[in-house]
Amino acid sequence: MWLSIGIMLNTIAIDWLSHYHFKNTFIYLTGGIIISLIIHHFGFLKIVDKNLGRIKTLNPETCVFAFLSWKSYLLVLIMISMGIMLRHSQIPRNILSVIYIGLGLALILSSIRYLRVFIRTVIRGW
């Protein structure tokens, strides 16, 4: 899920930037990448590790939605609401693209840990 949302956010941001004929588009991309590394390292990795720890303790019969805590579901709702508000705000799309790239790339980078654990589990067993 994180990977697909990250790809979606980056696709939207790149589309927005492609409509601007700025020489400074590289600056917006670089800003988004720097923000993504900060969000990934200081925020999302902690959430991923907590979720992976929770998944390891689940029984195979457990509901598929149990891998997230209720607090994480609340965070998801807040992020979706903020995304809707930002997209409909008066913030210029070139500035908004920095936020979208930051969050999108952070989600993609963080999803790599999920994928790595999944592949390791499939190959070696849990």
LINPE-V680695 format. One record per backbone hydrogen bond with DSSP energy under -1.0 kcal/mol. CO is the residue of the C=O (numbers start at 1). NH is the residue of the N-H. E is the energy in kcal/mol with one decimal. If there is no record, write none. Layout:
BEGIN
co:nh:e
CO:NH:E
CO:NH:E
END
This chain:
BEGIN
co:nh:e
1:5:-2.4
2:6:-2.5
3:7:-2.4
4:8:-2.3
5:9:-2.7
6:10:-2.2
7:11:-2.4
8:12:-2.3
9:13:-2.3
10:14:-2.7
11:15:-2.2
12:16:-2.4
13:17:-2.5
14:18:-2.1
17:20:-1.1
24:28:-1.3
25:29:-2.2
26:30:-2.7
27:31:-2.6
28:32:-2.3
29:33:-2.3
30:34:-2.5
31:35:-2.4
32:36:-2.3
33:37:-2.0
34:38:-1.7
35:39:-2.7
36:40:-3.0
37:41:-2.3
38:42:-2.6
39:43:-1.7
39:44:-2.2
40:45:-1.9
43:47:-1.3
44:48:-2.8
45:49:-2.5
46:50:-2.1
47:51:-2.6
48:52:-2.9
49:53:-2.3
50:54:-2.2
51:55:-2.6
52:56:-2.1
55:58:-1.2
59:62:-1.8
63:66:-1.8
65:68:-1.1
69:73:-1.7
70:74:-2.0
71:75:-2.0
72:76:-2.3
73:77:-2.2
74:78:-2.3
75:79:-2.6
76:80:-2.5
77:81:-2.4
78:82:-2.7
79:83:-2.3
80:84:-2.2
81:85:-2.4
82:86:-2.9
83:87:-2.4
84:88:-1.6
86:89:-1.4
92:96:-2.6
93:97:-2.1
95:99:-1.0
96:100:-2.4
97:101:-2.8
98:102:-2.4
99:103:-2.7
100:104:-2.9
101:105:-2.8
102:106:-1.6
103:107:-2.3
104:108:-2.2
105:109:-2.9
106:110:-2.4
107:111:-2.0
111:115:-2.6
112:116:-2.7
113:117:-2.3
114:118:-2.5
115:119:-2.8
116:120:-2.4
117:121:-2.4
118:122:-2.4
119:123:-2.6
120:124:-2.8
121:125:-1.5
END
